[in-house]
Amino acid sequence: MAGGYGGYNYRCKKCGYSGALVVEFDDDITPEEERELQKEYREEVQEYEQKRRSLFWIIMALIFIGVILFVRF
């Protein structure tokens, strides 16, 4: 264990990561490359959120069908 003050723990609401908040950067990246990386990251986040939304509605539909079948019998 490292000595000294470790700082606050960060918890990401999207992915569930819990730990130190570390900001990394590379001086060798040009602004154009940085914009491209940011664009890729935004696209990945949008894909992840879309999958979560789809899964949510599938689960809700299954619960709804289950409730209807339970009430019917």
ROLUM-128363 format. One record per atom (N, C-alpha, C): residue number from 1; residue in one letter; chain; atom name; x, z, y. Coordinates in pm, whole numbers, plus 50000, padded with zeros to 5 digits. Atoms other than C-alpha are relative to their C-alpha. Layout:
<lodos>
LODO    i  aa  ch  at      x      z      y
LODO  NUM   A   A  CA      X      Z      Y
...
</lodos>
This chain:
<lodos>
LODO    i  aa  ch  at      x      z      y
LODO    1   M   A   N  50084  50000  49883
LODO    1   M   A  CA  50000  50000  50000
LODO    1   M   A   C  50089  50000  50124
LODO    2   A   A   N  49923  50008  49877
LODO    2   A   A  CA  50133  49909  50343
LODO    2   A   A   C  49969  50121  50088
LODO    3   G   A   N  50021  49888  49910
LODO    3   G   A  CA  50181  50187  50591
LODO    3   G   A   C  49939  49955  50131
LODO    4   G   A   N  50055  50034  49870
LODO    4   G   A  CA  50018  50202  50931
LODO    4   G   A   C  49850  49982  49996
LODO    5   Y   A   N  50143  50015  49983
LODO    5   Y   A  CA  49673  50125  51055
LODO    5   Y   A   C  49957  49863  49952
LODO    6   G   A   N  50043  50127  50058
LODO    6   G   A  CA  49492  49857  50858
LODO    6   G   A   C  49896  49927  50080
LODO    7   G   A   N  50102  50066  49920
LODO    7   G   A  CA  49222  49783  51111
LODO    7   G   A   C  49864  50005  49934
LODO    8   Y   A   N  50138  50002  50048
LODO    8   Y   A  CA  48857  49710  51053
LODO    8   Y   A   C  49986  49905  49882
LODO    9   N   A   N  50034  50094  50106
LODO    9   N   A  CA  48713  49550  50743
LODO    9   N   A   C  49893  49907  50051
LODO   10   Y   A   N  50093  50103  49959
LODO   10   Y   A  CA  48527  49227  50799
LODO   10   Y   A   C  49912  49967  49881
LODO   11   R   A   N  50092  50041  50107
LODO   11   R   A  CA  48219  49130  50596
LODO   11   R   A   C  49925  49876  50045
LODO   12   C   A   N  50065  50126  49968
LODO   12   C   A  CA  48100  48770  50601
LODO   12   C   A   C  49859  50001  49944
LODO   13   K   A   N  50139  50001  50044
LODO   13   K   A  CA  47721  48739  50586
LODO   13   K   A   C  49968  49879  49915
LODO   14   K   A   N  50029  50123  50074
LODO   14   K   A  CA  47740  48389  50438
LODO   14   K   A   C  50060  50002  49860
LODO   15   C   A   N  49935  50010  50132
LODO   15   C   A  CA  47992  48416  50155
LODO   15   C   A   C  50021  50136  49934
LODO   16   G   A   N  49985  49868  50059
LODO   16   G   A  CA  48013  48794  50105
LODO   16   G   A   C  50142  50053  50000
LODO   17   Y   A   N  49861  49952  49994
LODO   17   Y   A  CA  48390  48821  50169
LODO   17   Y   A   C  50006  50132  50075
LODO   18   S   A   N  49981  49871  49934
LODO   18   S   A  CA  48493  49173  50256
LODO   18   S   A   C  50149  50030  50000
LODO   19   G   A   N  49857  49970  49990
LODO   19   G   A  CA  48840  49256  50383
LODO   19   G   A   C  50047  49979  50142
LODO   20   A   A   N  49940  50018  49869
LODO   20   A   A  CA  49077  49203  50668
LODO   20   A   A   C  49964  49864  50057
LODO   21   L   A   N  50026  50126  49932
LODO   21   L   A  CA  48994  48937  50921
LODO   21   L   A   C  50135  49944  50041
LODO   22   V   A   N  49871  50061  49974
LODO   22   V   A  CA  49294  48710  50928
LODO   22   V   A   C  49976  49862  50059
LODO   23   V   A   N  50011  50130  49936
LODO   23   V   A  CA  49317  48418  51165
LODO   23   V   A   C  50131  49928  49976
LODO   24   E   A   N  49880  50077  50028
LODO   24   E   A  CA  49561  48156  51045
LODO   24   E   A   C  49997  49871  50080
LODO   25   F   A   N  49992  50128  49934
LODO   25   F   A  CA  49680  47855  51235
LODO   25   F   A   C  50136  49940  49972
LODO   26   D   A   N  49878  50072  50026
LODO   26   D   A  CA  49944  47593  51194
LODO   26   D   A   C  50034  49920  50125
LODO   27   D   A   N  49960  50068  49878
LODO   27   D   A  CA  50135  47467  51495
LODO   27   D   A   C  50022  49850  49979
LODO   28   D   A   N  49972  50140  50028
LODO   28   D   A  CA  50202  47135  51320
LODO   28   D   A   C  49876  49912  50004
LODO   29   I   A   N  50124  50077  50002
LODO   29   I   A  CA  49836  47030  51331
LODO   29   I   A   C  49971  49945  50140
LODO   30   T   A   N  50035  50063  49873
LODO   30   T   A  CA  49743  46785  51602
LODO   30   T   A   C  49854  50031  50033
LODO   31   P   A   N  50141  49974  49964
LODO   31   P   A  CA  49417  46829  51796
LODO   31   P   A   C  49903  49912  49921
LODO   32   E   A   N  50087  50089  50077
LODO   32   E   A  CA  49271  46529  51611
LODO   32   E   A   C  49981  50053  49858
LODO   33   E   A   N  50008  49943  50135
LODO   33   E   A  CA  49354  46686  51274
LODO   33   E   A   C  49916  50127  50000
LODO   34   E   A   N  50078  49877  49991
LODO   34   E   A  CA  49207  47015  51388
LODO   34   E   A   C  49851  49969  50011
LODO   35   R   A   N  50141  50038  49988
LODO   35   R   A  CA  48882  46846  51492
LODO   35   R   A   C  49946  49950  49865
LODO   36   E   A   N  50042  50050  50131
LODO   36   E   A  CA  48866  46671  51153
LODO   36   E   A   C  49979  50115  49902
LODO   37   L   A   N  50015  49883  50087
LODO   37   L   A  CA  48921  47001  50969
LODO   37   L   A   C  49875  50079  50037
LODO   38   Q   A   N  50120  49929  49956
LODO   38   Q   A  CA  48649  47166  51178
LODO   38   Q   A   C  49875  49926  49957
LODO   39   K   A   N  50114  50081  50042
LODO   39   K   A  CA  48412  46879  51103
LODO   39   K   A   C  49976  50017  49850
LODO   40   E   A   N  50013  49981  50144
LODO   40   E   A  CA  48482  46910  50728
LODO   40   E   A   C  49944  50137  49967
LODO   41   Y   A   N  50048  49863  50023
LODO   41   Y   A  CA  48425  47286  50744
LODO   41   Y   A   C  49852  50010  50031
LODO   42   R   A   N  50142  49996  49964
LODO   42   R   A  CA  48092  47243  50925
LODO   42   R   A   C  49914  49930  49895
LODO   43   E   A   N  50073  50072  50104
LODO   43   E   A  CA  47982  46988  50663
LODO   43   E   A   C  49988  50084  49873
LODO   44   E   A   N  50003  49915  50118
LODO   44   E   A  CA  48076  47227  50381
LODO   44   E   A   C  49901  50115  50019
LODO   45   V   A   N  50093  49890  49972
LODO   45   V   A  CA  47882  47511  50546
LODO   45   V   A   C  49856  49950  49993
LODO   46   Q   A   N  50134  50057  50004
LODO   46   Q   A  CA  47578  47286  50591
LODO   46   Q   A   C  49956  49973  49857
LODO   47   E   A   N  50032  50024  50141
LODO   47   E   A  CA  47592  47182  50223
LODO   47   E   A   C  49966  50130  49930
LODO   48   Y   A   N  50022  49869  50062
LODO   48   Y   A  CA  47616  47546  50116
LODO   48   Y   A   C  49864  50056  50040
LODO   49   E   A   N  50128  49947  49952
LODO   49   E   A  CA  47320  47647  50333
LODO   49   E   A   C  49883  49920  49943
LODO   50   Q   A   N  50107  50083  50056
LODO   50   Q   A  CA  47113  47354  50207
LODO   50   Q   A   C  49976  50036  49853
LODO   51   K   A   N  50015  49960  50141
LODO   51   K   A  CA  47180  47454  49844
LODO   51   K   A   C  49929  50135  49990
LODO   52   R   A   N  50064  49868  50002
LODO   52   R   A  CA  47081  47814  49921
LODO   52   R   A   C  49852  49987  50032
LODO   53   R   A   N  50140  50020  49963
LODO   53   R   A  CA  46759  47697  50089
LODO   53   R   A   C  49922  49941  49883
LODO   54   S   A   N  50067  50063  50113
LODO   54   S   A  CA  46672  47476  49792
LODO   54   S   A   C  49976  50101  49889
LODO   55   L   A   N  50012  49898  50104
LODO   55   L   A  CA  46737  47758  49547
LODO   55   L   A   C  49892  50101  50036
LODO   56   F   A   N  50102  49905  49955
LODO   56   F   A  CA  46521  47993  49754
LODO   56   F   A   C  49860  49946  49972
LODO   57   W   A   N  50133  50057  50019
LODO   57   W   A  CA  46222  47755  49743
LODO   57   W   A   C  49967  49980  49853
LODO   58   I   A   N  50024  50011  50144
LODO   58   I   A  CA  46263  47695  49370
LODO   58   I   A   C  49959  50135  49944
LODO   59   I   A   N  50033  49865  50046
LODO   59   I   A  CA  46259  48070  49308
LODO   59   I   A   C  49862  50041  50049
LODO   60   M   A   N  50132  49966  49946
LODO   60   M   A  CA  45958  48115  49536
LODO   60   M   A   C  49889  49927  49923
LODO   61   A   A   N  50100  50077  50075
LODO   61   A   A  CA  45770  47839  49350
LODO   61   A   A   C  49980  50061  49861
LODO   62   L   A   N  50011  49938  50132
LODO   62   L   A  CA  45848  48001  49014
LODO   62   L   A   C  49924  50132  50007
LODO   63   I   A   N  50072  49873  49983
LODO   63   I   A  CA  45727  48339  49141
LODO   63   I   A   C  49852  49973  50023
LODO   64   F   A   N  50138  50036  49971
LODO   64   F   A  CA  45409  48178  49276
LODO   64   F   A   C  49928  49957  49872
LODO   65   I   A   N  50059  50045  50126
LODO   65   I   A  CA  45342  48005  48943
LODO   65   I   A   C  49980  50118  49905
LODO   66   G   A   N  50010  49881  50084
LODO   66   G   A  CA  45411  48331  48759
LODO   66   G   A   C  49884  50088  50042
LODO   67   V   A   N  50110  49917  49950
LODO   67   V   A  CA  45166  48521  48979
LODO   67   V   A   C  49866  49936  49963
LODO   68   I   A   N  50124  50070  50034
LODO   68   I   A  CA  44897  48257  48927
LODO   68   I   A   C  49969  50014  49851
LODO   69   L   A   N  50022  49988  50144
LODO   69   L   A  CA  44944  48264  48551
LODO   69   L   A   C  49965  50144  49961
LODO   70   F   A   N  50027  49860  50030
LODO   70   F   A  CA  44944  48646  48546
LODO   70   F   A   C  49858  50038  50040
LODO   71   V   A   N  50133  49967  49950
LODO   71   V   A  CA  44624  48672  48752
LODO   71   V   A   C  49893  49931  49915
LODO   72   R   A   N  50096  50077  50078
LODO   72   R   A  CA  44451  48408  48544
LODO   72   R   A   C  49969  50067  49866
LODO   73   F   A   N  50022  49940  50132
LODO   73   F   A  CA  44495  48601  48219
LODO   73   F   A   C  49962  50141  50014
</lodos>
